[in-house]
Amino acid sequence: MIVSMTALVMSLLLLFIFQMGITFYTQAEVLNKLGERREKISLSAQVLTLAEKVISNPDKTESSLSQIEKINTKLLDLVHTTEGKKTVQNMTIAIGNVRHGGNVREIIEAAKDINEFQNRRLGEEITVLEEGIKARGWRAVVISILITIALGIFVVWGISKLGREYLLTKVVMQATSNGILVGNEKGRISVLNNTFCFLLGGCKRSDMIGRPLAEAGEPGRVLALAIHENKFEKGKEIIVKDPNENEVCLLVDTIPWKDEQDKVLGGMAVVRDNTVQWLEKKRVALENQDLREKADRDAMTGLFNYRAFIKQIDRVVSLSEDSFFP
């Protein structure tokens, strides 16, 4: 479930980044085009102002014409359409005619043509940009919807798969006759099953989640130590008491697990009830001890018999540093 939520968050983040990228790209494109058009209009206005100076101040005609030529050169580099280049070239022709005695009104007319063309182009480009922004916006919306649907399908599939795996794990954990206790790297309980609670003497699973492993009795303390020391252990025998104060023998297997960087992420304890075998073992040991005592003592007096006497003598002799016997 955590993996699915992480995938969902990452997907939404990628979608947000995609939307922001589209927005910034569109904004940069619009600003670039408007900035270029603004420069062309500014140069066109300068040409018109200088052309009017040619008429109003004939003494500075050559100076004004030189400035117009410089601006014309800049405009020729900036314009991209055939019509735009033609208006700039007409100004060049008009300048040549004036220098050869032509009518200075040609300069004004050529400047007005340039200025009118650039203003008209501004309106056309604004319309094109508006349509482009709308079209791009719709495309972005459609792409975002498709991405969202695809990510939604992926997340639903992932959640469904994890749900099935979780259900299977839950069934296995609850069906097994062994107690299962899982702890995280912080030494707290992550998962446990009903069998473990039963072996522990009775507990409520929901109340145990998140608590320190030490609160899960001796098996919890064994698992906490195994996680801390990264220690695999099999069949560790521990003796606990049930609610009736009867001794119960449990066998604990500890299995810590690590990531690819060899960092311990937690561990699991598998707990088995070994009380029957343990009691049988104790019974056999007591019976063997009783048989040994019966073999060494006289049934009537309870004293050591000849066999036991000789055995005791041999033991004392073997332990004595100064033996009196040759």
Secondary structure per residue as TSV (DSSP state, phi and psi in degrees):
chain	resnum	aa	ss	phi	psi
A	1	M	-	360.0	-41.1
A	2	I	H	-63.0	-40.7
A	3	V	H	-61.7	-42.3
A	4	S	H	-65.0	-43.3
A	5	M	H	-64.1	-38.9
A	6	T	H	-62.9	-42.4
A	7	A	H	-63.0	-39.7
A	8	L	H	-64.3	-45.5
A	9	V	H	-62.3	-44.3
A	10	M	H	-63.8	-38.5
A	11	S	H	-64.4	-45.6
A	12	L	H	-63.8	-36.3
A	13	L	H	-65.2	-42.8
A	14	L	H	-63.8	-38.3
A	15	L	H	-64.5	-41.6
A	16	F	H	-63.7	-42.9
A	17	I	H	-63.0	-39.7
A	18	F	H	-61.7	-45.6
A	19	Q	H	-63.4	-42.9
A	20	M	H	-65.7	-37.2
A	21	G	H	-62.3	-44.7
A	22	I	H	-59.7	-44.4
A	23	T	H	-62.9	-48.2
A	24	F	H	-66.1	-39.3
A	25	Y	H	-63.2	-44.8
A	26	T	H	-63.7	-44.2
A	27	Q	H	-62.4	-44.0
A	28	A	H	-63.7	-39.9
A	29	E	H	-65.0	-43.9
A	30	V	H	-64.0	-47.0
A	31	L	H	-62.9	-37.2
A	32	N	H	-65.4	-45.7
A	33	K	H	-66.5	-42.8
A	34	L	H	-66.7	-36.8
A	35	G	H	-64.6	-41.6
A	36	E	H	-65.1	-42.1
A	37	R	H	-67.2	-36.9
A	38	R	H	-61.7	-39.6
A	39	E	H	-65.8	-40.1
A	40	K	H	-64.5	-42.8
A	41	I	H	-65.1	-39.3
A	42	S	H	-63.0	-43.1
A	43	L	H	-66.5	-37.9
A	44	S	H	-62.9	-40.8
A	45	A	H	-65.0	-38.1
A	46	Q	H	-64.9	-39.3
A	47	V	H	-61.5	-43.6
A	48	L	H	-64.1	-42.7
A	49	T	H	-61.8	-43.4
A	50	L	H	-68.3	-36.0
A	51	A	H	-63.7	-38.3
A	52	E	H	-66.8	-31.8
A	53	K	H	-67.8	-30.3
A	54	V	H	-61.2	-38.0
A	55	I	H	-79.0	-44.7
A	56	S	H	-76.2	-25.4
A	57	N	-	-134.9	79.2
A	58	P	G	-59.3	-25.9
A	59	D	G	-65.2	-23.9
A	60	K	G	-111.3	28.6
A	61	T	H	-59.7	-48.8
A	62	E	H	-63.5	-40.5
A	63	S	H	-62.7	-43.1
A	64	S	H	-66.2	-40.2
A	65	L	H	-63.4	-38.0
A	66	S	H	-64.8	-41.2
A	67	Q	H	-66.1	-39.4
A	68	I	H	-62.8	-39.2
A	69	E	H	-62.0	-42.0
A	70	K	H	-63.0	-44.7
A	71	I	H	-65.4	-39.2
A	72	N	H	-59.4	-39.0
A	73	T	H	-63.2	-42.2
A	74	K	H	-63.2	-44.0
A	75	L	H	-62.8	-39.1
A	76	L	H	-61.7	-32.5
A	77	D	H	-74.9	-27.4
A	78	L	H	-88.1	-34.2
A	79	V	-	-74.0	147.6
A	80	H	-	-120.4	-20.7
A	81	T	S	-91.1	158.2
A	82	T	H	-63.5	-41.8
A	83	E	H	-64.6	-40.1
A	84	G	H	-64.2	-44.4
A	85	K	H	-63.5	-35.3
A	86	K	H	-63.8	-40.5
A	87	T	H	-64.7	-38.2
A	88	V	H	-68.9	-41.1
A	89	Q	H	-65.9	-34.7
A	90	N	H	-62.2	-37.1
A	91	M	H	-64.7	-39.7
A	92	T	H	-62.0	-41.4
A	93	I	H	-65.2	-41.4
A	94	A	H	-63.4	-39.2
A	95	I	H	-62.5	-43.6
A	96	G	H	-63.1	-40.3
A	97	N	H	-63.9	-42.1
A	98	V	H	-63.8	-40.6
A	99	R	H	-66.2	-22.7
A	100	H	T	-101.8	21.6
A	101	G	T	94.3	11.3
A	102	G	-	-75.4	175.6
A	103	N	-	-73.8	128.8
A	104	V	T	-68.1	-14.8
A	105	R	H	-64.1	-21.5
A	106	E	H	-62.6	-34.0
A	107	I	H	-64.0	-45.8
A	108	I	H	-61.0	-46.4
A	109	E	H	-62.2	-43.8
A	110	A	H	-64.3	-39.7
A	111	A	H	-65.5	-40.3
A	112	K	H	-64.3	-38.8
A	113	D	H	-61.2	-44.7
A	114	I	H	-62.1	-47.3
A	115	N	H	-63.6	-43.3
A	116	E	H	-64.5	-41.6
A	117	F	H	-62.9	-44.9
A	118	Q	H	-65.6	-39.1
A	119	N	H	-66.9	-39.5
A	120	R	H	-64.8	-41.1
A	121	R	H	-64.8	-33.0
A	122	L	H	-61.0	-46.7
A	123	G	H	-61.4	-43.0
A	124	E	H	-63.5	-43.0
A	125	E	H	-68.2	-36.2
A	126	I	H	-61.8	-42.9
A	127	T	H	-62.4	-44.9
A	128	V	H	-62.8	-42.3
A	129	L	H	-64.0	-41.8
A	130	E	H	-60.6	-45.0
A	131	E	H	-65.1	-39.8
A	132	G	H	-64.8	-40.5
A	133	I	H	-64.5	-42.9
A	134	K	H	-61.9	-46.9
A	135	A	H	-63.1	-43.5
A	136	R	H	-66.1	-36.5
A	137	G	H	-62.4	-44.2
A	138	W	H	-64.8	-40.2
A	139	R	H	-62.3	-42.8
A	140	A	H	-62.6	-39.9
A	141	V	H	-63.3	-46.4
A	142	V	H	-61.9	-46.3
A	143	I	H	-62.4	-41.8
A	144	S	H	-62.0	-42.1
A	145	I	H	-62.0	-44.7
A	146	L	H	-63.1	-42.9
A	147	I	H	-63.5	-42.9
A	148	T	H	-61.8	-43.1
A	149	I	H	-62.2	-45.6
A	150	A	H	-61.9	-45.0
A	151	L	H	-65.9	-37.3
A	152	G	H	-61.9	-44.5
A	153	I	H	-61.2	-43.2
A	154	F	H	-61.7	-46.0
A	155	V	H	-65.7	-44.0
A	156	V	H	-60.8	-42.8
A	157	W	H	-61.6	-44.0
A	158	G	H	-64.8	-43.1
A	159	I	H	-65.0	-40.8
A	160	S	H	-62.0	-44.0
A	161	K	H	-64.4	-45.0
A	162	L	H	-64.6	-35.6
A	163	G	H	-62.3	-42.9
A	164	R	H	-65.2	-42.3
A	165	E	H	-65.0	-39.9
A	166	Y	H	-64.3	-42.9
A	167	L	H	-62.5	-42.8
A	168	L	H	-63.1	-45.0
A	169	T	H	-61.1	-42.2
A	170	K	H	-61.6	-44.2
A	171	V	H	-62.0	-45.0
A	172	V	H	-62.8	-44.5
A	173	M	H	-64.1	-39.8
A	174	Q	H	-79.1	-25.1
A	175	A	H	-84.8	-25.3
A	176	T	S	-67.9	148.7
A	177	S	S	-83.9	-4.1
A	178	N	S	-94.9	149.3
A	179	G	E	-80.4	137.3
A	180	I	E	-119.7	128.6
A	181	L	E	-132.2	125.8
A	182	V	E	-119.6	131.5
A	183	G	E	-123.7	152.3
A	184	N	E	-92.7	-178.5
A	185	E	T	-67.8	-16.6
A	186	K	T	-88.3	3.8
A	187	G	S	76.7	30.0
A	188	R	B	-119.2	154.9
A	189	I	E	-73.4	128.4
A	190	S	E	-103.8	-45.5
A	191	V	E	-145.0	144.9
A	192	L	E	-155.5	156.0
A	193	N	-	-109.4	174.0
A	194	N	H	-64.8	-33.8
A	195	T	H	-61.9	-41.3
A	196	F	H	-62.1	-44.4
A	197	C	H	-60.5	-38.7
A	198	F	H	-64.7	-44.9
A	199	L	H	-66.2	-28.7
A	200	L	T	-77.6	-8.8
A	201	G	T	105.8	8.1
A	202	G	-	105.0	118.7
A	203	C	-	-158.1	165.1
A	204	K	-	-101.8	118.7
A	205	R	H	-55.9	-45.5
A	206	S	H	-62.3	-29.3
A	207	D	H	-77.5	-20.1
A	208	M	H	-86.9	-24.9
A	209	I	T	-61.1	128.7
A	210	G	T	91.9	-10.6
A	211	R	S	-81.5	160.8
A	212	P	B	-60.8	146.6
A	213	L	G	-60.8	-27.2
A	214	A	G	-62.1	-24.5
A	215	E	G	-76.7	-6.5
A	216	A	G	-93.2	27.8
A	217	G	H	72.9	-163.2
A	218	E	H	-61.5	-40.6
A	219	P	H	-59.1	-36.9
A	220	G	H	-65.9	-41.2
A	221	R	H	-66.4	-37.0
A	222	V	H	-64.7	-42.3
A	223	L	H	-67.2	-41.1
A	224	A	H	-59.3	-42.6
A	225	L	H	-66.4	-39.4
A	226	A	H	-64.4	-40.3
A	227	I	H	-66.3	-42.8
A	228	H	H	-64.6	-39.3
A	229	E	H	-98.1	2.3
A	230	N	T	51.8	55.7
A	231	K	-	-116.6	119.1
A	232	F	-	-83.6	135.9
A	233	E	E	-146.4	142.7
A	234	K	E	-129.3	129.8
A	235	G	E	70.3	32.2
A	236	K	E	-70.9	125.2
A	237	E	E	-91.3	125.9
A	238	I	E	-131.0	145.8
A	239	I	E	-111.5	123.2
A	240	V	E	-126.3	172.3
A	241	K	E	-115.4	139.0
A	242	D	-	-81.5	176.6
A	243	P	T	-56.7	-22.3
A	244	N	T	-91.9	11.7
A	245	E	S	67.4	19.3
A	246	N	-	-86.7	143.1
A	247	E	E	-74.2	136.6
A	248	V	E	-127.7	134.8
A	249	C	E	-101.8	125.5
A	250	L	E	-119.1	142.7
A	251	L	E	-106.9	128.7
A	252	V	E	-119.3	126.4
A	253	D	E	-105.4	128.0
A	254	T	E	-110.3	133.2
A	255	I	E	-132.9	92.3
A	256	P	E	-74.7	149.8
A	257	W	E	-127.5	152.7
A	258	K	E	-129.5	162.8
A	259	D	-	-90.6	-172.1
A	260	E	T	-66.8	-22.2
A	261	Q	T	-90.8	13.1
A	262	D	-	67.3	23.0
A	263	K	-	-91.7	130.8
A	264	V	E	-71.4	125.8
A	265	L	E	-102.8	-10.6
A	266	G	E	152.1	-159.5
A	267	G	E	-170.5	172.5
A	268	M	E	-133.7	142.1
A	269	A	E	-115.7	129.9
A	270	V	E	-106.2	119.3
A	271	V	E	-113.1	128.2
A	272	R	E	-120.3	141.3
A	273	D	E	-81.1	116.9
A	274	N	-	-116.6	20.9
A	275	T	H	-61.7	-45.2
A	276	V	H	-60.5	-48.0
A	277	Q	H	-65.5	-37.8
A	278	W	H	-66.4	-43.6
A	279	L	H	-65.0	-39.0
A	280	E	H	-64.2	-39.4
A	281	K	H	-63.7	-42.3
A	282	K	H	-65.4	-40.2
A	283	R	H	-62.1	-44.5
A	284	V	H	-64.0	-39.0
A	285	A	H	-64.2	-42.0
A	286	L	H	-64.9	-41.2
A	287	E	H	-63.0	-41.4
A	288	N	H	-64.5	-39.4
A	289	Q	H	-65.2	-40.8
A	290	D	H	-64.0	-41.2
A	291	L	H	-64.4	-39.2
A	292	R	H	-64.1	-41.1
A	293	E	H	-66.0	-41.0
A	294	K	H	-64.8	-33.7
A	295	A	H	-72.3	-23.2
A	296	D	H	-99.2	-11.0
A	297	R	B	-121.2	152.0
A	298	D	-	-73.9	133.1
A	299	A	T	-65.3	-29.4
A	300	M	T	-87.3	-47.0
A	301	T	T	-93.2	-24.1
A	302	G	-	80.9	3.6
A	303	L	S	-86.2	160.0
A	304	F	B	-60.3	138.6
A	305	N	-	-85.0	-179.8
A	306	Y	H	-57.6	-43.4
A	307	R	H	-60.7	-45.4
A	308	A	H	-68.6	-36.5
A	309	F	H	-60.9	-48.2
A	310	I	H	-61.2	-40.1
A	311	K	H	-63.7	-39.7
A	312	Q	H	-67.6	-40.0
A	313	I	H	-61.0	-46.1
A	314	D	H	-60.4	-38.1
A	315	R	H	-67.3	-41.3
A	316	V	H	-66.6	-40.6
A	317	V	H	-63.8	-43.0
A	318	S	H	-67.0	-25.2
A	319	L	H	-91.6	-16.7
A	320	S	-	-81.1	135.2
A	321	E	S	-80.5	-34.5
A	322	D	S	-112.7	81.8
A	323	S	-	-78.2	137.3
A	324	F	S	-87.1	-4.7
A	325	F	-	-99.5	138.4
A	326	P	-	-70.9	360.0
